[in-house]
Every structure is written in C-alpha cells, then in structure tokens.
C-alpha cells in the first residue's frame, strides 16, 4: 500500500494527502511555519509507524489515517513522536462501538452491561477510534472535544506504565507542581465549583480522564483554558512544551 512505500523510503516527501490532513487540523491556523512543517513530517511518521486496522468490514482510507495521525502528532509536537512507541496499532470503527463489562460513564454512573464507546486506549498499544466522532470533532473544535486527542493523551499518561493522570514529567519540580495543581483543580471540579462549565464533568471521574479531557481543551480551546484556569494551563504548557494560547493571541 502507498503508506508502506513511504515508510520504507524515509527521504521521500510526504504525499499531498498527508500535508492536506495536517493542514486540516484546526490548530494549523495558529502554528508558525516551522511547527506546520514539523506537524506534516510527524503526521507522515505516524501514518507509516502505526498498523492501521479496520473493524466490522470497514475500509480505512488515506483521509482517516491522515486525520487521526495528524491529531496524534499535534499532541507530541513539542515532545516528539517517540512517545508513541507503545502504540502497536490504531483500529478504526465506522461509528460508536460496543463494549461489555464495567465502565464508568461519568456522573457517578457505572454500567456493567453493554455500552457504546467513541474511543478506547489500551495500555499495551491499540488505540480504537470511531471515525464519525473523529471527523465531527475535527470539524467543530469550538466544542472543546476531540476523541483522537483524548485517546492519545491516555497513551502519553501510560508512557510510564501507570494510568494516573501524571505523564512522565521533565523533572521533580515539574512533577510536584503538576500533582499540586491537578489535585486541587480536580477536587474543585468534583465539588461543583467549576461554575463556568468549560471542563466537561467526565473529567471528574479519575485523574486519568482529567488529564485526557484537559489535553483536549489545551489544543482546541487554549485561550479559554488559560483564561479560566491559568494554573492548569501552565502545567500543561510546561509538559507539552508548547504555548498555544500565546500562539492563538498572536494570529
């Protein structure tokens, strides 16, 4: 297949559809030229690196690979794509998919039956995405939700082998500040003090979901997040090594 050829020939320029996918990420509007070129290159890297699988007789297209890889690459734009070395494959479902077992649905509701999911991230590698959700979220970033960012943020969280909402941080001081700020703001969310409602209450389920939901906001509504919860924004900016709110303001 075409992306396998590109994977074998690292010096080949990314196909036009890869560049189009990267340029289709809403954050493209506030990235500078250097970061745009990096996003294109990292998107191409992930398209070739991941094993792409289709569920239920579905066919995975270049558009799907490109859109999903571009959003995954956005998360690691300041970190490098090696953070995804544990990701073995990306499984794409056409729409929401069913899972059975015990799932926390948020708001104190736990289901032990069959639930419909839009995404799933496994500690041992597979990331599962519902295409309809990925496409919708990419088209409407103002909603502050993005299933691809959410599930790949879980992979960053799990990079140290733990699902605890604290990804491997750059030094002990950063870790201490992260734990202090995130613990305080998670408790504030759980207490109902988040009166503006920017942070989805699904984030209150546990620290892992808190980090994933905040990562969605950091890349889709960075200016809003920085204005409402500046301490949270700052620790995320320190981790991701990016300051999207300043980039948005500069455009």
HELIX and SHEET records of a PDB file:
HELIX    1   1 UNK A    2  UNK A    8  1                                   7    
HELIX    2   2 UNK A   16  UNK A   23  1                                   8    
HELIX    3   3 UNK A   26  UNK A   30  5                                   5    
HELIX    4   4 UNK A   33  UNK A   49  1                                  17    
HELIX    5   5 UNK A   62  UNK A   75  1                                  14    
HELIX    6   6 UNK A   81  UNK A   84  5                                   4    
HELIX    7   7 UNK A  131  UNK A  139  1                                   9    
HELIX    8   8 UNK A  141  UNK A  143  5                                   3    
HELIX    9   9 UNK A  147  UNK A  157  1                                  11    
HELIX   10  10 UNK A  158  UNK A  160  5                                   3    
HELIX   11  11 UNK A  172  UNK A  191  1                                  20    
HELIX   12  12 UNK A  201  UNK A  204  5                                   4    
HELIX   13  13 UNK A  207  UNK A  220  1                                  14    
HELIX   14  14 UNK A  222  UNK A  228  1                                   7    
HELIX   15  15 UNK A  230  UNK A  240  1                                  11    
HELIX   16  16 UNK A  244  UNK A  250  1                                   7    
SHEET    1   A 4 UNK A  51  UNK A  54  0                                        
SHEET    2   A 4 UNK A  89  UNK A  93  1                                        
SHEET    3   A 4 UNK A 127  UNK A 130  1                                        
SHEET    4   A 4 UNK A 119  UNK A 121 -1                                        
SHEET    1   B 2 UNK A  97  UNK A 100  0                                        
SHEET    2   B 2 UNK A 114  UNK A 117 -1                                        
SHEET    1   C 2 UNK A 103  UNK A 106  0                                        
SHEET    2   C 2 UNK A 109  UNK A 111 -1                                        
END                                                                             
